Amino acid sequence: MISLENVTFGYDGRAPLLQDLTVTLGERRIGVIGSNGSGKSTFARLLNGLLTPTAGRVTVDGLDTRTHGRDVRRRVGFVFQNPDSQIVFPIVEEDLAFGLKPLKLPPAEQEARITEVLARYDLQAYRQHPSHALSGGQKQLLALSGVLVMRPEYLILDEPTTLLDLRNRTRVARAIRDLPQTVIAVTHDLDLLHDFDRVLVFDGGQLILDAAPPEALAHYRALMTGEGETA
């Protein structure tokens, strides 16, 4: 379970990007929506210690992100919006192996994990393929695989479908639905969230609604079209 207690985050001399937030995340599928600058990306980065709060406390299964950052990041994987910023090695297999190095697994276990994740996303034929020559959808799946091969318990997805065409968006959405991990997805792709358990709506650095998808998405659409008011 991920918990935020009275969390505020901001930079010196600037207005806080997130203010006095208390929320517990325990459901299997949680969506996070809001306009640009609403605080949702800051929220996501607080969940695995990429950012630490200015005030308050973030814990993952009881581990404080300030004092147990390495352990937290092993539990909470983060997939960035642009896979090119996450794919670091020129060959697909090498990129997957890179993430496993800190785990110091036996070679047979490392090989088994790489083979399993490539098979899961139909990337077996691309094992020795140049990473950056993959299609957009394949790159997104490789970035996802690079996190999943480490077997985190939680997965944070930052705009996982934004850069994709319809075919690849559908493919990645299906992959997300099938994941066994707890998934927290920050997205503008509202269709992705219809079968989620819960959706958090951010605006002006605050969590303004925490509800089931039908209510949350309707509220957000009204807010964005000027037909609703911030709660």
Residue frames as a rotation matrix with the C-alpha (Angstrom) as fourth column:
MET 1
0.573 0.819 0.000 0.00
0.819 -0.573 0.000 0.00
0.000 0.000 -1.000 0.00
ILE 2
-0.543 -0.702 0.461 1.22
0.694 -0.684 -0.224 3.52
0.473 0.198 0.859 -0.84
SER 3
0.473 0.698 -0.538 0.31
0.880 -0.402 0.251 6.30
-0.041 -0.593 -0.804 1.59
LEU 4
-0.469 -0.513 0.719 0.76
0.448 -0.840 -0.307 10.07
0.761 0.178 0.623 1.47
GLU 5
0.260 0.501 -0.826 0.28
0.965 -0.119 0.232 11.96
0.018 -0.857 -0.514 4.72
ASN 6
0.768 0.154 -0.622 -0.11
0.292 -0.948 0.125 15.76
-0.571 -0.277 -0.773 4.64
VAL 7
-0.093 -0.873 0.478 2.23
0.863 0.169 0.476 15.95
-0.497 0.457 0.738 1.65
THR 8
0.874 0.172 -0.454 3.29
-0.063 -0.887 -0.458 19.26
-0.481 0.429 -0.764 0.14
PHE 9
0.058 -0.893 0.447 5.88
0.860 0.272 0.432 19.66
-0.508 0.359 0.783 -2.59
GLY 10
0.978 0.171 0.122 7.40
0.210 -0.812 -0.545 22.82
0.006 0.559 -0.829 -4.01
TYR 11
0.070 -0.977 0.200 10.62
0.882 -0.033 -0.470 24.54
0.466 0.209 0.860 -4.93
ASP 12
-0.293 -0.260 -0.920 12.11
0.804 -0.588 -0.090 27.41
-0.518 -0.766 0.381 -2.91
GLY 13
-0.751 -0.035 -0.660 10.48
-0.076 -0.987 0.140 30.73
-0.656 0.155 0.738 -3.65
ARG 14
-0.802 0.507 -0.315 7.70
-0.362 0.007 0.932 29.25
0.475 0.862 0.178 -5.76
ALA 15
0.057 0.909 0.413 4.10
-0.998 0.061 0.004 28.32
-0.021 -0.412 0.911 -5.08
PRO 16
-0.436 -0.215 0.874 3.71
-0.398 0.917 0.027 24.64
-0.807 -0.336 -0.486 -4.09
LEU 17
-0.695 0.158 -0.701 3.06
-0.649 0.279 0.707 22.25
0.308 0.947 -0.092 -6.95
LEU 18
-0.099 0.658 -0.746 1.13
0.273 0.739 0.616 19.99
0.957 -0.143 -0.253 -4.60
GLN 19
-0.535 -0.055 0.843 -0.48
-0.605 -0.672 -0.428 21.02
0.590 -0.739 0.326 -1.33
ASP 20
-0.559 0.288 0.777 -1.44
-0.775 0.151 -0.614 19.18
-0.294 -0.946 0.139 1.88
LEU 21
0.080 0.546 -0.834 -2.36
-0.793 0.542 0.279 15.88
0.604 0.639 0.476 0.25
THR 22
-0.565 -0.150 0.812 -3.42
-0.648 0.689 -0.324 12.85
-0.511 -0.709 -0.486 2.26
VAL 23
0.473 0.688 -0.551 -4.42
-0.877 0.428 -0.218 9.74
0.086 0.586 0.806 0.33
THR 24
-0.260 -0.485 0.835 -3.91
-0.475 0.817 0.327 5.97
-0.841 -0.311 -0.443 0.47
LEU 25
0.085 0.181 -0.980 -3.55
-0.988 0.146 -0.059 3.89
0.132 0.973 0.191 -2.69
GLY 26
-0.448 -0.224 0.866 -4.51
-0.538 0.841 -0.061 0.25
-0.714 -0.493 -0.497 -2.41
GLU 27
0.633 0.762 0.134 -6.65
-0.314 0.411 -0.856 -0.63
-0.707 0.500 0.500 -5.41
ARG 28
0.153 -0.580 0.800 -5.30
0.612 0.691 0.384 -2.63
-0.776 0.431 0.461 -8.34
ARG 29
-0.317 -0.192 0.929 -5.96
0.911 -0.335 0.242 0.02
0.265 0.922 0.282 -11.04
ILE 30
0.278 0.327 -0.903 -5.84
0.631 -0.771 -0.085 3.73
-0.724 -0.547 -0.420 -10.23
GLY 31
0.152 -0.165 0.975 -6.02
0.890 -0.406 -0.207 6.53
0.430 0.899 0.085 -12.80
VAL 32
-0.097 -0.243 -0.965 -4.66
0.630 -0.766 0.130 10.03
-0.771 -0.595 0.227 -12.28
ILE 33
0.015 0.185 0.983 -5.96
0.942 -0.334 0.048 12.90
0.337 0.925 -0.179 -14.43
GLY 34
0.421 0.109 -0.901 -5.70
0.483 -0.867 0.121 16.68
-0.768 -0.486 -0.417 -14.54
SER 35
0.985 -0.073 0.154 -4.70
0.089 -0.550 -0.831 19.49
0.146 0.832 -0.535 -16.84
ASN 36
0.128 -0.990 0.065 -1.05
0.663 0.037 -0.748 20.38
0.738 0.139 0.661 -17.46
GLY 37
-0.605 -0.464 0.647 0.32
-0.144 -0.736 -0.662 21.97
0.783 -0.493 0.379 -14.30
SER 38
0.411 0.891 0.192 -2.37
-0.424 0.000 0.906 20.45
0.807 -0.454 0.378 -12.09
GLY 39
0.038 -0.475 0.879 0.11
-0.994 0.071 0.081 18.53
-0.101 -0.877 -0.470 -9.90
LYS 40
0.891 0.430 0.143 -0.52
-0.420 0.903 -0.096 15.04
-0.170 0.026 0.985 -11.25
SER 41
0.580 -0.744 -0.331 3.03
0.044 0.435 -0.900 14.47
0.814 0.507 0.284 -12.57
THR 42
-0.293 -0.627 0.722 4.51
-0.733 -0.337 -0.591 15.72
0.614 -0.702 -0.361 -9.30
PHE 43
0.403 0.562 0.723 2.21
-0.880 0.456 0.136 13.32
-0.253 -0.690 0.678 -7.47
ALA 44
0.955 -0.015 -0.295 3.40
-0.117 0.896 -0.428 10.39
0.271 0.443 0.855 -9.61
ARG 45
0.179 -0.982 -0.058 7.07
-0.060 0.048 -0.997 11.16
0.982 0.182 -0.051 -9.00
LEU 46
-0.130 -0.148 0.980 6.53
-0.951 -0.261 -0.165 11.32
0.281 -0.954 -0.107 -5.26
LEU 47
0.757 0.629 0.176 5.23
-0.653 0.718 0.242 7.74
0.026 -0.298 0.954 -5.23
ASN 48
0.854 -0.484 -0.190 8.58
0.458 0.873 -0.165 6.07
0.246 0.054 0.968 -5.90
GLY 49
0.531 -0.647 -0.547 10.95
0.493 -0.288 0.821 8.67
-0.689 -0.706 0.166 -4.49
LEU 50
0.003 -0.489 0.872 11.93
0.939 -0.299 -0.171 10.41
0.345 0.819 0.458 -7.73
LEU 51
-0.213 -0.026 0.977 10.81
-0.244 -0.966 -0.079 13.43
0.946 -0.255 0.200 -5.72
THR 52
-0.479 0.113 -0.870 10.61
0.819 0.414 -0.397 13.65
0.316 -0.903 -0.291 -1.93
PRO 53
0.486 0.847 0.215 8.05
0.723 -0.527 0.446 15.86
0.491 -0.061 -0.869 -0.20
THR 54
-0.322 -0.470 0.822 8.83
-0.069 -0.854 -0.515 19.34
0.944 -0.223 0.243 1.07
ALA 55
-0.577 0.236 0.782 6.52
-0.814 -0.087 -0.575 18.52
-0.068 -0.968 0.242 3.98
GLY 56
0.547 0.822 0.157 4.67
-0.818 0.565 -0.108 15.41
-0.178 -0.069 0.982 5.01
ARG 57
-0.427 -0.648 0.630 5.48
-0.583 0.730 0.356 11.77
-0.691 -0.215 -0.690 4.39
VAL 58
0.397 0.457 -0.796 5.22
-0.881 0.434 -0.190 9.22
0.259 0.776 0.575 1.57
THR 59
-0.350 -0.492 0.798 5.46
-0.682 0.717 0.143 5.53
-0.642 -0.494 -0.586 2.44
VAL 60
0.121 0.302 -0.946 5.37
-0.821 0.566 0.076 2.34
0.558 0.767 0.316 0.37
ASP 61
0.513 0.164 -0.843 4.49
0.212 0.927 0.309 -0.72
0.832 -0.337 0.441 2.44
GLY 62
0.915 -0.052 -0.400 5.71
0.389 -0.144 0.910 1.24
-0.105 -0.988 -0.111 5.45
LEU 63
-0.064 -0.996 0.057 9.01
0.960 -0.046 0.277 2.34
-0.273 0.073 0.959 3.86
ASP 64
0.579 0.217 -0.786 9.58
0.181 -0.974 -0.135 6.10
-0.795 -0.064 -0.604 3.86
THR 65
0.813 -0.240 0.531 10.71
0.551 0.020 -0.834 7.41
0.190 0.971 0.148 0.46
ARG 66
0.762 -0.562 0.321 13.14
-0.570 -0.818 -0.078 9.80
0.306 -0.124 -0.944 2.18
THR 67
0.149 -0.721 0.676 15.06
-0.904 0.177 0.389 7.15
-0.400 -0.670 -0.626 4.09
HIS 68
-0.142 -0.150 0.978 14.50
0.056 0.986 0.160 4.00
-0.988 0.078 -0.132 2.04
GLY 69
0.214 0.269 -0.939 14.64
-0.777 -0.536 -0.330 5.36
-0.592 0.800 0.095 -1.50
ARG 70
-0.654 -0.538 -0.532 16.49
-0.753 0.529 0.391 2.39
0.071 0.656 -0.751 -3.03
ASP 71
-0.885 0.367 0.287 14.12
0.233 0.882 -0.409 -0.18
-0.404 -0.295 -0.866 -1.51
VAL 72
0.018 0.932 -0.362 11.10
-0.090 -0.359 -0.929 1.89
-0.996 0.050 0.077 -2.57
ARG 73
0.031 -0.039 -0.999 12.28
-0.936 -0.351 -0.016 2.13
-0.350 0.936 -0.047 -6.18
ARG 74
-0.942 -0.308 -0.135 12.70
-0.334 0.898 0.287 -1.65
0.033 0.316 -0.948 -6.31
ARG 75
-0.589 0.793 0.152 9.08
0.481 0.496 -0.723 -2.00
-0.649 -0.353 -0.674 -5.26
VAL 76
0.476 0.788 -0.390 7.69
0.227 -0.538 -0.812 0.83
-0.850 0.298 -0.435 -7.39
GLY 77
-0.430 -0.596 0.678 8.62
0.804 0.089 0.588 0.82
-0.411 0.798 0.441 -11.08
PHE 78
0.191 0.422 -0.886 8.22
-0.042 -0.899 -0.437 3.99
-0.981 0.121 -0.154 -13.16
VAL 79
-0.208 -0.180 0.962 7.62
0.921 0.294 0.254 4.07
-0.329 0.939 0.105 -16.92
PHE 80
-0.528 -0.104 -0.843 8.15
0.078 -0.994 0.074 7.50
-0.846 -0.026 0.533 -18.46
GLN 81
0.470 0.811 -0.348 6.03
-0.214 -0.278 -0.936 9.09
-0.856 0.514 0.043 -21.17
ASN 82
0.636 -0.325 -0.700 8.74
-0.762 -0.121 -0.636 9.02
0.122 0.938 -0.325 -23.84
PRO 83
0.953 -0.236 0.188 10.35
0.170 0.935 0.312 5.57
-0.249 -0.265 0.931 -24.10
ASP 84
0.540 -0.798 0.266 13.43
0.350 -0.075 -0.934 7.07
0.765 0.598 0.239 -25.78
SER 85
0.185 -0.456 0.870 14.31
-0.728 -0.659 -0.191 8.67
0.660 -0.598 -0.454 -22.44
GLN 86
0.545 0.112 0.831 14.17
-0.744 0.521 0.417 5.27
-0.386 -0.846 0.368 -20.74
ILE 87
0.942 -0.249 0.223 15.81
0.322 0.857 -0.402 2.98
-0.091 0.450 0.888 -23.31
VAL 88
0.675 -0.719 -0.168 19.54
-0.531 -0.631 0.566 3.34
-0.513 -0.293 -0.807 -22.69
PHE 89
-0.287 -0.818 0.499 21.22
-0.143 0.552 0.822 0.45
-0.947 0.164 -0.275 -24.53
PRO 90
-0.465 0.033 -0.885 21.42
-0.834 -0.352 0.425 0.01
-0.298 0.935 0.191 -28.32
ILE 91
-0.693 0.204 -0.691 20.21
-0.245 0.836 0.492 -3.62
0.678 0.510 -0.529 -28.39
VAL 92
0.274 0.946 0.176 16.90
-0.560 0.008 0.828 -4.84
0.782 -0.326 0.532 -26.95
GLU 93
0.587 -0.066 -0.807 18.40
0.461 0.847 0.266 -7.70
0.665 -0.528 0.527 -24.92
GLU 94
-0.499 -0.859 -0.113 21.13
0.642 -0.279 -0.714 -5.44
0.582 -0.429 0.691 -23.49
ASP 95
-0.480 0.382 0.790 18.58
-0.453 -0.879 0.150 -2.87
0.751 -0.285 0.595 -22.41
LEU 96
0.637 0.761 -0.119 16.60
-0.333 0.412 0.848 -5.46
0.695 -0.501 0.516 -20.47
ALA 97
0.347 -0.593 -0.726 19.73
0.716 0.668 -0.203 -6.94
0.606 -0.449 0.656 -18.90
PHE 98
-0.515 -0.588 0.623 20.85
0.121 -0.770 -0.627 -3.50
0.849 -0.248 0.467 -17.68
GLY 99
0.107 0.655 0.748 17.92
-0.718 -0.469 0.514 -3.17
0.688 -0.592 0.420 -15.28
LEU 100
0.869 0.266 -0.417 18.67
0.006 0.838 0.546 -6.56
0.494 -0.477 0.727 -13.75
LYS 101
-0.007 -0.995 -0.101 22.30
0.165 0.098 -0.981 -5.82
0.986 -0.024 0.163 -12.85
PRO 102
-0.359 -0.182 0.916 21.58
-0.759 -0.514 -0.399 -4.33
0.544 -0.838 0.046 -9.40
LEU 103
0.639 0.701 0.316 19.64
-0.760 0.513 0.399 -7.47
0.118 -0.496 0.861 -8.46
LYS 104
-0.380 -0.920 0.098 22.74
-0.924 0.382 -0.004 -9.65
-0.034 -0.092 -0.995 -8.97
LEU 105
0.631 0.705 0.325 20.71
-0.651 0.709 -0.273 -12.60
-0.422 -0.039 0.906 -10.20
PRO 106
-0.193 -0.622 0.759 22.25
0.093 0.758 0.646 -15.90
-0.977 0.195 -0.088 -11.34
PRO 107
-0.818 -0.206 -0.538 22.72
-0.464 -0.319 0.827 -15.91
-0.341 0.925 0.165 -15.14
ALA 108
-0.852 0.521 0.046 20.01
0.476 0.736 0.482 -18.54
0.217 0.432 -0.875 -15.61
GLU 109
-0.097 0.832 -0.546 17.45
0.826 -0.238 -0.511 -16.45
-0.556 -0.500 -0.664 -13.70
GLN 110
-0.328 -0.091 -0.940 18.38
-0.235 -0.956 0.174 -13.33
-0.915 0.278 0.292 -15.65
GLU 111
-0.974 -0.068 -0.216 17.99
-0.226 0.245 0.943 -15.21
-0.011 0.967 -0.254 -18.93
ALA 112
-0.602 0.797 -0.049 14.62
0.798 0.602 0.002 -16.63
0.031 -0.038 -0.999 -17.84
ARG 113
-0.047 0.587 -0.809 13.26
0.490 -0.692 -0.531 -13.20
-0.871 -0.421 -0.254 -16.93
ILE 114
-0.555 -0.227 -0.800 14.36
-0.485 -0.693 0.533 -11.62
-0.676 0.684 0.275 -20.21
THR 115
-0.981 0.184 -0.058 12.90
0.070 0.621 0.780 -14.49
0.180 0.762 -0.623 -22.25
GLU 116
-0.417 0.874 -0.249 9.60
0.870 0.304 -0.388 -14.36
-0.264 -0.379 -0.887 -20.33
VAL 117
-0.021 0.443 -0.896 9.05
0.186 -0.879 -0.439 -10.63
-0.982 -0.175 -0.064 -20.75
LEU 118
-0.755 -0.268 -0.598 9.98
-0.523 -0.303 0.797 -10.67
-0.395 0.914 0.088 -24.45
ALA 119
-0.887 0.461 0.025 7.51
0.413 0.767 0.491 -13.50
0.207 0.446 -0.871 -25.03
ARG 120
-0.314 0.810 -0.496 4.78
0.701 -0.155 -0.696 -11.67
-0.641 -0.566 -0.519 -23.12
TYR 121
0.265 0.392 -0.881 4.87
-0.138 -0.889 -0.437 -8.73
-0.954 0.237 -0.181 -25.54
ASP 122
0.805 0.117 0.582 5.74
0.477 0.456 -0.751 -10.57
-0.353 0.882 0.311 -28.77
LEU 123
0.754 -0.609 -0.248 9.23
-0.648 -0.751 -0.125 -9.09
-0.110 0.255 -0.961 -28.88
GLN 124
0.567 -0.561 0.603 11.16
0.124 0.782 0.611 -12.38
-0.815 -0.272 0.513 -29.12
ALA 125
0.586 -0.307 0.750 12.13
0.810 0.237 -0.536 -11.76
-0.014 0.922 0.388 -32.75
TYR 126
0.706 -0.270 0.654 13.59
-0.008 -0.927 -0.375 -8.39
0.708 0.259 -0.657 -31.77
ARG 127
0.878 -0.347 -0.330 15.93
0.426 0.248 0.870 -9.66
-0.220 -0.905 0.366 -29.06
GLN 128
-0.132 -0.991 -0.005 19.05
0.798 -0.109 0.592 -8.63
-0.588 0.074 0.806 -31.02
HIS 129
0.304 0.377 0.875 17.31
0.859 -0.505 -0.081 -5.71
0.412 0.776 -0.477 -32.75
PRO 130
-0.795 -0.533 0.291 18.48
0.387 -0.814 -0.433 -2.09
0.467 -0.232 0.853 -32.38
SER 131
-0.474 0.628 -0.617 16.32
0.777 -0.031 -0.629 -0.64
-0.414 -0.778 -0.473 -29.61
HIS 132
-0.341 0.306 -0.889 15.75
-0.077 -0.952 -0.298 2.74
-0.937 -0.033 0.348 -31.22
ALA 133
-0.895 0.077 -0.438 14.78
-0.440 0.002 0.898 1.19
0.070 0.997 0.032 -34.56
LEU 134
-0.708 0.706 -0.004 11.62
0.669 0.669 -0.324 -0.31
-0.226 -0.232 -0.946 -33.03
SER 135
-0.237 0.737 0.633 8.21
0.445 -0.497 0.745 1.13
0.864 0.458 -0.210 -33.82
GLY 136
-0.420 0.119 0.900 6.59
-0.604 -0.776 -0.179 3.53
0.677 -0.619 0.398 -31.36
GLY 137
0.647 0.739 0.189 4.41
-0.658 0.416 0.627 0.83
0.385 -0.530 0.755 -29.84
GLN 138
0.615 -0.493 -0.615 7.31
0.431 0.864 -0.261 -1.60
0.660 -0.104 0.744 -29.59
LYS 139
-0.462 -0.794 0.395 9.44
0.094 -0.486 -0.869 1.03
0.882 -0.364 0.299 -27.86
GLN 140
-0.041 0.522 0.852 6.71
-0.872 -0.434 0.224 1.66
0.487 -0.734 0.473 -25.31
LEU 141
0.903 0.376 -0.210 6.44
-0.263 0.867 0.423 -2.09
0.341 -0.326 0.882 -24.69
LEU 142
0.175 -0.920 -0.350 10.23
0.509 0.389 -0.768 -2.34
0.843 -0.044 0.537 -24.37
ALA 143
-0.498 -0.310 0.810 10.26
-0.420 -0.730 -0.538 0.50
0.758 -0.609 0.234 -21.82
LEU 144
0.458 0.742 0.490 7.50
-0.846 0.195 0.496 -1.29
0.273 -0.641 0.717 -19.92
SER 145
0.816 -0.183 -0.549 9.41
0.150 0.983 -0.104 -4.59
0.558 0.003 0.830 -20.18
GLY 146
-0.170 -0.976 0.139 12.56
0.146 -0.165 -0.976 -2.94
0.975 -0.146 0.170 -18.85
VAL 147
-0.355 0.158 0.921 10.70
-0.866 -0.426 -0.261 -2.14
0.352 -0.891 0.288 -15.64
LEU 148
0.653 0.748 0.118 8.68
-0.742 0.599 0.302 -5.36
0.155 -0.285 0.946 -15.43
VAL 149
0.378 -0.573 -0.727 11.76
0.005 0.786 -0.618 -7.56
0.926 0.230 0.300 -15.76
MET 150
-0.701 -0.634 0.327 12.71
-0.269 -0.189 -0.944 -6.32
0.660 -0.750 -0.038 -12.27
ARG 151
-0.241 0.734 -0.635 9.31
0.584 0.632 0.509 -7.52
0.775 -0.249 -0.581 -10.99
PRO 152
-0.925 0.001 0.381 8.17
-0.259 -0.735 -0.627 -4.49
0.279 -0.678 0.680 -9.01
GLU 153
-0.653 0.733 -0.188 5.02
0.698 0.487 -0.525 -4.75
-0.293 -0.474 -0.830 -6.91
TYR 154
0.399 0.732 -0.552 3.69
0.368 -0.680 -0.635 -1.38
-0.840 0.050 -0.541 -8.10
LEU 155
-0.428 -0.493 0.757 3.91
0.891 -0.090 0.445 0.30
-0.151 0.865 0.478 -11.47
ILE 156
0.143 0.392 -0.909 3.62
0.151 -0.916 -0.371 4.03
-0.978 -0.084 -0.190 -12.20
LEU 157
-0.199 -0.119 0.973 2.84
0.964 0.154 0.216 4.85
-0.175 0.981 0.084 -15.84
ASP 158
-0.241 0.042 -0.970 3.31
0.094 -0.993 -0.066 8.43
-0.966 -0.107 0.236 -17.04
GLU 159
0.278 0.477 -0.834 1.17
-0.758 -0.424 -0.495 9.02
-0.590 0.770 0.243 -20.16
PRO 160
-0.316 -0.532 0.786 1.69
-0.077 0.840 0.537 5.47
-0.945 0.109 -0.307 -21.47
THR 161
0.013 0.407 0.913 -0.40
0.847 0.481 -0.226 5.93
-0.532 0.776 -0.339 -24.66
THR 162
0.453 0.291 -0.843 -0.02
0.056 -0.953 -0.299 9.63
-0.890 0.088 -0.448 -25.53
LEU 163
-0.219 -0.674 -0.706 2.63
-0.698 -0.398 0.596 9.23
-0.682 0.623 -0.383 -28.27
LEU 164
-0.787 -0.125 0.604 0.98
0.143 0.916 0.376 6.22
-0.600 0.382 -0.703 -29.92
ASP 165
-0.679 0.619 -0.394 -1.37
-0.625 -0.206 0.753 5.74
0.385 0.758 0.527 -32.85
LEU 166
0.223 0.913 0.341 -4.69
-0.968 0.165 0.190 3.97
0.118 -0.372 0.921 -32.32
ARG 167
0.605 0.002 -0.796 -3.40
-0.194 0.970 -0.145 0.48
0.772 0.242 0.588 -33.07
ASN 168
-0.374 -0.849 -0.374 -0.46
0.272 0.285 -0.919 0.74
0.887 -0.445 0.124 -30.69
ARG 169
-0.561 0.272 0.782 -2.54
-0.752 -0.563 -0.343 2.56
0.347 -0.781 0.520 -28.08
THR 170
0.570 0.818 -0.075 -4.93
-0.747 0.554 0.368 -0.39
0.343 -0.153 0.927 -28.06
ARG 171
0.377 -0.520 -0.766 -2.02
0.168 0.852 -0.495 -2.82
0.911 0.058 0.409 -27.80
VAL 172
-0.705 -0.685 0.183 -0.44
-0.015 -0.244 -0.970 -1.00
0.709 -0.686 0.162 -24.85
ALA 173
-0.212 0.722 0.659 -3.82
-0.939 -0.336 0.066 -0.57
0.269 -0.605 0.749 -23.12
ARG 174
0.716 0.449 -0.534 -4.35
-0.361 0.893 0.268 -4.33
0.598 0.001 0.802 -23.37
ALA 175
-0.109 -0.852 -0.512 -0.91
0.328 0.456 -0.828 -4.95
0.938 -0.258 0.230 -21.89
ILE 176
-0.719 -0.120 0.684 -1.72
-0.497 -0.599 -0.628 -2.64
0.485 -0.792 0.371 -18.97
ARG 177
0.287 0.931 0.225 -5.01
-0.892 0.174 0.417 -4.44
0.349 -0.320 0.880 -18.30
ASP 178
0.715 0.011 -0.699 -3.21
-0.037 0.999 -0.022 -7.78
0.698 0.041 0.714 -18.10
LEU 179
-0.316 -0.923 0.221 -0.51
-0.308 -0.121 -0.944 -6.71
0.897 -0.367 -0.246 -15.65
PRO 180
0.180 0.361 -0.915 -0.58
0.686 0.620 0.380 -8.45
0.705 -0.696 -0.136 -12.25
GLN 181
-0.729 -0.575 -0.371 0.94
0.666 -0.475 -0.575 -5.44
0.154 -0.666 0.729 -10.48
THR 182
0.325 0.669 -0.668 -0.87
0.690 -0.651 -0.317 -2.53
-0.647 -0.358 -0.673 -8.90
VAL 183
-0.406 -0.405 0.819 -0.94
0.886 -0.395 0.244 0.09
0.225 0.824 0.520 -11.66
ILE 184
0.251 0.398 -0.882 -1.18
0.477 -0.844 -0.245 3.86
-0.842 -0.359 -0.402 -11.20
ALA 185
-0.257 -0.274 0.927 -1.56
0.966 -0.049 0.254 5.55
-0.025 0.960 0.278 -14.59
VAL 186
-0.168 0.115 -0.979 -1.20
0.110 -0.985 -0.135 9.29
-0.980 -0.131 0.153 -15.17
THR 187
-0.668 -0.040 0.743 -2.92
0.702 0.297 0.647 10.01
-0.246 0.954 -0.170 -18.45
HIS 188
-0.611 0.544 -0.576 -4.93
-0.582 -0.801 -0.140 12.31
-0.538 0.249 0.806 -20.71
ASP 189
-0.733 0.320 -0.600 -6.30
-0.357 0.569 0.740 9.20
0.579 0.757 -0.303 -22.44
LEU 190
-0.383 0.641 0.665 -9.63
-0.902 -0.106 -0.418 8.98
-0.198 -0.760 0.619 -20.62
ASP 191
0.494 0.585 -0.643 -10.70
-0.735 0.676 0.051 5.86
0.465 0.447 0.764 -22.54
LEU 192
-0.358 -0.746 -0.561 -7.87
-0.226 0.652 -0.723 3.98
0.906 -0.133 -0.402 -20.85
LEU 193
-0.912 -0.160 0.378 -9.51
-0.368 -0.093 -0.925 4.46
0.183 -0.983 0.026 -17.45
HIS 194
-0.103 0.994 -0.046 -13.05
-0.799 -0.055 0.599 3.17
0.593 0.098 0.799 -17.98
ASP 195
0.613 0.355 -0.706 -12.42
0.008 0.891 0.455 -0.19
0.790 -0.284 0.544 -16.33
PHE 196
-0.574 -0.814 0.089 -10.11
-0.020 -0.095 -0.995 1.12
0.819 -0.573 0.038 -13.59
ASP 197
-0.196 0.463 -0.864 -11.09
0.905 0.425 0.023 0.84
0.378 -0.778 -0.502 -9.93
ARG 198
0.488 0.203 -0.849 -10.58
0.674 -0.706 0.219 4.48
-0.554 -0.679 -0.481 -9.01
VAL 199
0.089 -0.461 0.883 -9.63
0.800 -0.494 -0.339 7.81
0.593 0.737 0.325 -10.58
LEU 200
0.045 -0.192 -0.980 -8.00
0.770 -0.618 0.157 10.80
-0.636 -0.762 0.120 -8.86
VAL 201
0.488 0.176 0.855 -8.64
0.734 -0.614 -0.292 14.24
0.474 0.770 -0.428 -10.35
PHE 202
-0.188 -0.649 -0.737 -6.06
0.857 -0.475 0.199 16.99
-0.479 -0.594 0.646 -9.73
ASP 203
0.411 0.233 0.881 -6.43
0.659 -0.744 -0.111 20.71
0.630 0.627 -0.459 -10.27
GLY 204
0.543 -0.206 0.814 -4.35
-0.345 -0.938 -0.007 23.64
0.765 -0.277 -0.581 -9.01
GLY 205
-0.498 -0.864 0.076 -2.02
-0.471 0.196 -0.860 21.42
0.728 -0.463 -0.505 -6.98
GLN 206
-0.507 0.396 0.765 -4.86
-0.765 0.203 -0.612 19.76
-0.398 -0.895 0.200 -5.09
LEU 207
-0.942 0.335 -0.027 -6.76
0.306 0.888 0.344 16.50
0.139 0.315 -0.939 -5.25
ILE 208
-0.722 0.690 0.052 -10.27
-0.691 -0.715 -0.109 17.72
-0.038 -0.115 0.993 -6.00
LEU 209
0.457 0.890 -0.001 -12.05
-0.889 0.456 -0.024 14.41
-0.020 0.012 1.000 -6.56
ASP 210
-0.814 -0.573 0.100 -11.40
-0.577 0.816 -0.021 10.76
-0.069 -0.075 -0.995 -5.75
ALA 211
0.106 0.974 0.199 -14.10
-0.744 0.211 -0.634 8.58
-0.660 -0.081 0.747 -7.27
ALA 212
0.042 0.041 0.998 -15.05
0.446 0.893 -0.055 5.70
-0.894 0.448 0.020 -9.53
PRO 213
-0.777 -0.528 0.344 -14.33
0.518 -0.224 0.826 6.29
-0.359 0.819 0.447 -13.24
PRO 214
-0.087 0.760 0.644 -17.83
0.914 -0.196 0.355 7.37
0.396 0.619 -0.678 -14.38
GLU 215
0.806 0.417 -0.419 -18.08
0.572 -0.731 0.372 10.16
-0.152 -0.540 -0.828 -11.80
ALA 216
0.116 -0.857 -0.502 -14.44
0.352 -0.437 0.828 11.23
-0.929 -0.273 0.251 -12.01
LEU 217
-0.678 -0.405 0.613 -14.31
0.685 -0.045 0.727 11.36
-0.267 0.913 0.308 -15.82
ALA 218
0.228 0.835 0.500 -17.61
0.878 -0.399 0.265 13.23
0.421 0.379 -0.824 -16.07
HIS 219
0.760 0.005 -0.650 -16.40
0.447 -0.730 0.516 15.77
-0.472 -0.683 -0.557 -13.51
TYR 220
-0.248 -0.953 -0.174 -13.10
0.400 -0.264 0.877 16.24
-0.882 0.148 0.447 -15.32
ARG 221
-0.482 0.142 0.865 -14.76
0.865 -0.079 0.495 16.72
0.138 0.987 -0.085 -18.71
ALA 222
0.629 0.772 0.093 -17.08
0.727 -0.627 0.279 19.33
0.274 -0.108 -0.956 -17.19
LEU 223
0.515 -0.525 -0.677 -14.13
0.380 -0.569 0.730 21.07
-0.768 -0.633 -0.094 -15.54
MET 224
-0.520 -0.824 0.224 -12.15
0.522 -0.098 0.847 21.19
-0.677 0.557 0.481 -18.77
THR 225
-0.436 0.432 0.789 -15.08
0.798 -0.220 0.561 22.58
0.416 0.874 -0.249 -20.77
GLY 226
-0.933 0.001 0.359 -15.96
-0.128 -0.935 -0.330 25.21
0.336 -0.354 0.873 -18.19
GLU 227
-0.054 0.994 -0.090 -19.20
-0.287 0.071 0.955 23.50
0.956 0.078 0.282 -17.24
GLY 228
0.576 0.213 -0.789 -18.10
0.608 0.533 0.588 22.45
0.546 -0.819 0.178 -13.78
GLU 229
0.576 -0.373 0.727 -16.52
-0.603 -0.795 0.070 24.05
0.552 -0.479 -0.683 -10.75
THR 230
-0.410 -0.814 -0.412 -13.55
-0.140 0.503 -0.853 22.90
0.901 -0.292 -0.320 -8.73
ALA 231
0.623 0.632 -0.461 -14.68
0.321 0.331 0.888 21.16
0.713 -0.701 0.003 -5.56
